[in-house]
Amino acid sequence: MCRRWFKPVWSVGLFWLGSVFGCSSANPSLQEGMLTSYEERSMAQAAEAEEVADFPKIENRRPAMPVGSLTTTKPSIAQALEWQMPDPSVAKELFQARAKNITDERRERDYARTSKAAYNHLVAIQRPRQMKLTLADAIHRGLVNSYVIKIAGYEPAVSTAQIVEAEAQFDASFYANWIDIIQDQATASALQGTSSKRWTLGTGIRKLLSTGTQVDIGYNASRTETDLSFQSLNPSYNNDMTIQLVQPFLRNFGIDFNRSQINIRKNERRINFEKFRQQVRDTLSQVEQAYWNLVQKRRDVTITSELLAETEETYRYIDARRDFDAFAVLINNSKSAVDLRNVDLIRAIAAAKEAEDQLKALINDPKLNLSDDVEIVPVDIPEAVPLVVDRLAEIQAALDHRSELKQRELEIETARIIIGTAKNQVLPKFDAIFTYKITGLGPDWDRAFRQAADNDFNEYQVGVQFEWPIGSRKSRAALKQAKLRYEQTIAARKAQIEQIILDVNSAVRTLNTAQDAIYPAMDATDAAEKNVQATKERAERKSPSELQTELAGQENLAQARRTFLQALIAYNVAIAELERAKGLLLHYNNVVLEEKDY
């Protein structure tokens, strides 16, 4: 019975050849005793697998097994994100909300011009056709439509057909043959005929047993006609029924050897299923990263638009004082800053559209065709719930669930089977042969058959066959190769364990780094905003150094916002990356793979 640590809400069936894959229970054994038991740290509840409809609407993507123990978080982080760097689709409402908080009349008037200019810059990223997309919907669409997943889904189905092909060696086969001989030759004796006609019909069934025994049950009938005067039956009919058994005792003997190809194909099917699971996991991870990248790029457009609008406002102010006290250096510097930031906006818009295409290419949704100019508006915002992560527990979870390690273990099992097969082929051939035949003869087919059926005339044959290639170089070389391959798979497994530990360590470190950077980045953004406000409140007349300070303050605010946004995006990506490194990303997103034989 399949048990999962979560209640499944997605059921994915992706094999067009009739093979649909599903949940497999985790390996409870520890990997060579490397770490302490992880089972005590797992959640106690386990829900039974339920039958669910195909691709229901997802209400909640949170995992049933969180990465670590949840702690409290400041609700101001999400508010600060929306306040400082809104998505272009809601920027206008946010600008209006900001304006309501400004009490100074002159500052409110200046901000009205700045926010209007910023929104006008954002029009370049907006298109008539829009699609609002949550992260759960993006993952859902990717699982249903991704070509990469569909391609990977064929391999386990092909392996299933190969199992049937291997099992077919034990199928019985029917055979039949017909020979018609007409002979006319000179003879040197009256006891030999010069002309004869003979036809022979042979038919039967052959079958290989799992022990290596070859069974052949055959029936032969023949008719002979000759001009020999001394032959009393002319024409004569012969019938014989034969049972032959050939039993190997050394080479090709045993159930293990004869079923070895079946077991190898079964292991290959399991390996391909784990590869498929890995591909689904990696594709899901790529979709999530692409989604958050789109969130970041779109909000960076807002940041750049506001920076450009602020710089344009500064340039407008200085240019208005051209005939009074504005130096040429002030005008040129501010104009240069406007042009450079306009270039930054062009690049930011291009980056946002590129991020849209990357997400479209991953999910392959017919409703989001790459050739269609559809604006994707991500709905979800990055989360900032702190997580306390136990590194050793995460490593143990990865060793229990990573598909790559399961593949290495199956490869080791396959290598063992191949060694056993190679050892068998080194042995000499020693087969026992038993044949039993009953015969009948008559002037017509009916009487010949009845005589054979009465078992009046029979024949027994017992014998042995022995064969031993001198030196056995070919079979011994094959055995050597099999042993080397086995040692190679052992080394590959050890290397995979090290790689998994490295992946988890890196994921945990990245998660902790991103988490620690969020609050300092938020504080830096707040300080940079206050610095810009303080700069604007200075005297109207600006020196070159004061102008440079104001422009630098605007740039610092934009950079602080980008850093804050990057910290939040990196944190959310790091959470998913840790689950991917543990091999639990499908569980984390409540994705169930069902396996059914066709």
N, C-alpha and C positions, 0 to 999 in steps of 0.2 A: 504494500500500500504506500502511495506517495504522500509524504508529509512535508508541509511547507511552514516556514516561520511567519507567514502572513496570509491574509485572506486574499485570494486571487481575484482581480477585477478585469484583467485582460487575458483573453485566450487567443493565441496566435497559431494559425495553421497555414503553412506556407509552402507545402509541397504539392506541385501540380501533378505529380505522378502517383498520388494516392497515399503517400506516407507522411503522416502528420506527427510532429514531435512534441514531446512533453517533458514533464518534470521528472527528474531523477534525484533520488535522495542523496544527501551529502555523505561523503566517506567519513565514518566516525573515528577511524583510526588516526592516531597522531603520526606525523611524518618523522619516523626514525627517532622519536623521543626528543626532538629538538627543543620543544617548548612545553610549558605546563599546560594542563588540560584546559581547553577552551569551552568544553561543554558546560562547566559550572557557571560560566559567565553568560551563557546564552539565555534567552527569555524562556520561561517555563511553559508558556502556552504554545500550542501548535494546532492550527486549524486544519481540518480534513479538506482535501481537495473537493471543490464543488463544480458542478456542471454550470457553465456560464454561456451566455449568448455570445456570438462572434462580435467582437469589437464594440462593446457597449460604450456609452458616453462616460468619460472619466470625471469623477467628481473631486478626487483627491489623489495626489501622486506621492504623498508622504509615505516613507517606509514604515512597516510595522516594527522593524528592528533598527532603531536609530544608530548612527555611527558611535555615539557615546552618550554620556549622561547630559541631559539638557540643563542649562542654567538660565537665569533670567537675563534679559537684554533690555537696553534702553529703547523705548518705542520711538525716540526721536531720530533714530537712524533712517528708517524708511521715510519719515517726514522730511528729514534733511535732504535725502536723495531727491525726492520729488520737488522740494523747494529750490534746490541749487541747480539741478540739471534735469528738467522734465523731458519727456518724450516730445518730439515735434508735434504729435497729434493733439497734445493737451497743453502745449506751451502758451497759447493765447490765454486760456483761463488762468494759468499760473501767473502770467505777467499781470493780469488784472488783479489777482489776489495780492501780489506784491505791492501794487500801487496803492491799495487800500491801507496798507500798513505805514505809508509815508505820510508824516504829518506836516512837514515843511512844504509850503506851496511851491517854491522855486524848484526844489528837488523833485516834487511830484510832477511838475511840468517837464523837467528834463528827462525824468524816467519815462514819461508817456511817449516822448519822441524816441527815446532809445529802444523801448520795448516794441514800438510800432516798427521801427527799422529792423529789429531782430526778427520779428515775425515775418516781415516781408522777405527777409533772406531765407527763412525756412520754407517759403512757398516752393522753392526749387526742388525740394525733396518730396513734396506732396504730389500725388497723381490722382486722376479721377477715380480709378479703381483701387479700392483698399480692401484688405482682409485682416481682421483682427485675429491674432493667433496666440493661444496660450502655449506654455511649454508642454503641457500634457497632450494638447492637440497635435503639436508638432511631432512628438514622439509617436503618437498613435498613427498619424499619417505616414511617418517613416517606416513603421513596422508593417503597415499594410501595403505600401507602394514601392519601397526601396528595391531597386533592381539588384543591388549588391546582395541583399538578403535573399531575394528570389534565386539568384544564381547559386549562392551557397546552399540553398535548400534542396537542390537537385542531387548533390553528392550522397547524402544518406539514402535517398530513394534508389540511386544507382547501386549503392552497396547492398541494399536489400535484394535487388534483382541478382546481384552477384552471389549472394548466399543461396538463392534458389538454383543458380547455375552450378554451384559447387555440390549441392545436394543431389543434383540430377545424375551424378556419376553412379548412384545406386539404383537408378531407374532401370527396369527391365527393358530389353530391346528385342524386337521381333526381326527375324531375318528370313530370307527366302532366296533360292537360286534355281535356275533351270539351265540344263545343258542338253543339246541335241547333237549327236555324233552320227554321221553317215560315212561308212568306210568301204572302200573297194580296192583290194590289193591282190597281188599275185601270191600264191602259196606254193610250197615245195612238198606238201603232204596232203593226202586225201582226208587227213584228220583235222585239217584246218579249213575254215570257210573262207571264201574269197570276198564275200559281200556281207555286210552287217549294218544294222541300224540300231541305235541306242539313245534313249533319252532318260534323263535323271532329274527328278524334282526333289529339292531339299528345303526344309523349313524348320524353324525352331525358335526358342526364346533363350536369351542369355541374360545373366544378372550377376552383378558384383555385390557380395555381402560386406557388411562393415568389418568383419573379421579378416577380410582379404580373400575369402573363398570365391572362386568363379564357378558358377553353375551354368551348365549348358544342357538343355533338354531339346533333342532334335528328332525329326522324322524324315526318312528318305524313302522315296519310291522310284523304281526304274523299270523300263521295258526294253527287252533285247530281242531282236529278230535277226536270224542268220540263214545263209544257204547251206549250212553244214548239215549233211544228211544224217549224221549220227546223233544229233541233238533231239532228245525225246520231247522236250517242251519248246515249242517254237511257234509263236513267240513265248517268252517267259517273263514273269513279273516278279520283282523282288521288293520286299518291304522290310525296313528295319527301324527300330525305335532305340534311341541312345540317350543315356544319362551320363554326363561327365562332370566330375568335381576336381578342381585344381586348388589345393590348399597350401599356401606358403607357410613355412615355419620359421624363416629367418627374415630375409628381405621382403618388404611389403606385407608383413604380418601384423595384425593387431588393430583394435578399434582406434587407438590413439593415432596411429599412422594414417589409416584410411579416412578418418574424419578430420585430419589436420587442416585441409583446405577449407572445410566448412567453418572450423573454429577461427581460422585466420580471417576469413571473410566477415564473420560476426564481430571480431575485434575491429576490423576496418570500418564496419558500420558504426560501431560505438565511437571510434575515433572521429569519423566524419560528423557524427552528431555533436560531439564536443567542439569540433571546429565550427559547426554551424552555430552552436550556442555562443562561441567566442565571437563570431562574426556579427551576430545579433547584438551582443554586448558592445562591441566596438562601434557598430553603426549607431546604436543608441547614444553612446558617449559622444560621438561626433555630432549628432543632431543637437544634443544639449549644449555642447560647446559652441556650435554655430548659432544657436538661439541666443545665448548670452553675448556672443560677439556682436550679433545684430543689435541687441539692446544697447551695448556699449557704443557702437558706431553711430546709432541714431541720436543718442543723447550727447555724443561728442559734437554732432552737428549743431545741437542747441547751444552748447558751450561756445563753439566757434562763432556762431551767429551773434550771440550776445557780446562776445569779445569784439567782433567787427563793428557792431552797432555802437559800443562804448567808444571805440577808437574813432569812428566817424563823428560821434558827438564831440569828442575832444577837438578833432580837426575843424569841425564847423565853428566851434567857439573861437579857436585861434584865428581862423580865416576871417571871421567877422571883425576881428581887431587888427586886420592887416593895415589899415590906415591910421591906427593909433599907436600901439606899442608892441605889436607882434613882430618879432625878428624873423628874417627870412629863414634862419636856421630852424626856428620853431615850426614854421609852416611846412618846410621841406621834410623835417623829421616826422611830423604827424601825418603828412601825405604819404610818405614812404611806409609808415606803419599800417596805414589803411590798405595800401596795395598789397603788402605782404600778408596781411590777415585775410584779405579777399582771396588770395591764392590758397591759404589754409582752408578756407570754407569750401572752395571748389574741390580740393582734395578730400575733405571730410565727407562731402556729399557723395563723391565717387566711391569712397570706402564703404559708406553705408549701403549703396546700391550693390557693390560687390559682395558685401555680407549677405544681402538678400538672395543673390544668385547662388551663393554657396549653400545656403539653407535649402533653397529650392532644389538644387542638384542632389542633395542628400535624401530628401524625403520623396522626390519623384512623384509628387501629387499631380494628377491630371488637372486639377483646379488651379494649380500654381505652376503653369507651364513656363519654362525659361524664356520662351519667345514672347510671352505676354508681359506687358508692362504693368504689373500689379504691385502695389505698395503693401508690404507686410508690416503690420503694426503689432509688435509684441506687447502682450497684455501684462504678463507677469513682471514683477520687479524683483531685483536681487534681495535675498534674505540675509539677515545678519544675526541669526540665533547662534550664540556660542556653543561649541561642542567640546566636551572633555573626552579625549581619545586615549585609550590604553593601547600603546603601540604593540606590545607583545600579544595582546588579545586579537588585534587586527591582523597581525602576522599569522597567528594560528588559524583565524577564519579564512585567510587567503590560501593557506596550505590545505584546508579542508574543501575549498570550493573552486579554486581556479581550474578552468577547463584545460589549460596547457599542461598542468601536472597530471591530470587524469589521462591526457593523451600519452604522456611519457610512460605512465604505468601500463597502459594498454600496449604500447610498443614493446615494453619489456616482456609482457606476457606472450605477445606474438613472436618475439625473438626466441623465447623458450620453446615454443612449439616448433619453430623452424630447426632448432638444434636437435630436438627429438627426431624430426623427420630425416635430417642429415645423418644422424647416427644410424638410423634404420637402413639407409642406403649404403652405408659402409659394409654391412653384413653381406655374406655370400648368399646367392640364391639357392634355396633348397625347398623344392615344391614336391608334394605328394600328389599323384594323379590316380584317380579311380574312374574306371569306365565300365558301364554295364549296358549290353546291347542284346536285344531280342530280334530275331529275323524270321521272315516267312517267304515261301516260294510257291508259285502256282501258275497255271495257264492263263489266269486272268487276275486283275487287281483285287477282286473281292476275295477269292480263295487265298491269295497271298497275304492279305491283311488279316483274315481270320486265323491263319496259321501263326502269324506273328502275335495275334492277340491271345492265342492259347498258350503262348510261351513254351512251345515245344523245343525250340532251338534258341539257345542264349550263349552269351559270351561275357567273360569277366576279364578286365585288365587292371592290374595294379602296378604302379611304377613310381619312380622318383626322378626329378631333374635337379642337377647341381651345376652351378655356374659361379665362378669367382674370378673377376678380372685380376690379372697378375699385377700386383702393386696397388691396385685400387686408387690410383692417383686422382682421378676425377672426383670420386665420392669423398676422399679424404680432404681434398682441397675445398669442396663444398662445405664440409663440416668445419674446417678452419675458418672459412668466411662467416659461417653462422655464429661461431663462438665470438669472433671479433665484433660482429654486429651486436651481439648481446652485450658485450662489454661497452660498446659505444652507447647503447641505449641506457645503460646504468649511469655512465658519465653524463649523458644528456639530462637524465632525471636530476642528478645532483646539481648540475648547472642551472636547471630550471628552478629548483628550490632557492638557490642563491639569487636568481633574477627576481623571483617573486618577493623575497625579503627586501631586496633593493627597491623594487617598485613600491612596496608598502611604506618603507622608510621614507622614500622621497615624497610619496603622497601625503603622509602624516606631517612631514616637515613643511611642505608647501601649504597645507591646510593651516597649521599653526602660524606660519609666517603671515599668510593672508589675513587670518583672524586678528593677529596682533597689530596689523597695520590699519585696520578700519578706523578705530577711534582717533589715533593721531592724525590720520588723513582728514577725518571730519573736523577735528579741532583746527587743523591748518586751513581748511576751507573757510571756517568761520572767522579766523583771524585775518585771512586775506581779504575777505569781504569787508570787514571793519576797516582795514587799512585803505581800501579803495574809497570808502565813504569819507574817511578822515581826509584823504587827499583832495577830494572834491570840495570840501568845506574850507579850503585855504583861500587865500586872496585871489581875486580875479586875475591879476597880472601874474603871468607865469614866466619864470626864467627858464633857460634851456635845461638846467638841472632839475627844476621842478617838473617840467614837462616829461623829462625822461623818467622821473620818479613816478609820475602818474601813469605813463604807458607801461612801465615795469610793474606797477601795482596791478594794472588790468591783466597783464600777462601772467603774473603770479596767481591771481585769482582763478584764471582759466586753468592754469596748470594744477592748482590745488584741487579744483573740481575734477579734473581728469584723474588725478591720483586717487581721490576718494572713490570715484566711479570704478577705476581699475581695481582697487582693493576689494570692493564689494563683488565685482564680477569674478575676480580671481578666487575669492572665498567660495562662491557658489560652484564654480568649475572644480575647485579642489575637493569639495564634498563628493561630487559625482566621480571624480577621478579616484578618490580613495575607495569608493564602492566598486569601481571598475577593477582597481588593483586587487581587491579582495575577491573578485569574481561574483559579487552579489548585486551588481547594478540592475539586473533583471528583477530580483526580489525588491530592491529599493524602489523601483518604479512600478511594482505590482504587475509584472509581465510573466505570464505562464506559457511555457512551451509544452504542448501535448504531443505524445508519441503514440502512434497507432499503426499497426501493421495493416497492409492492404492485401 
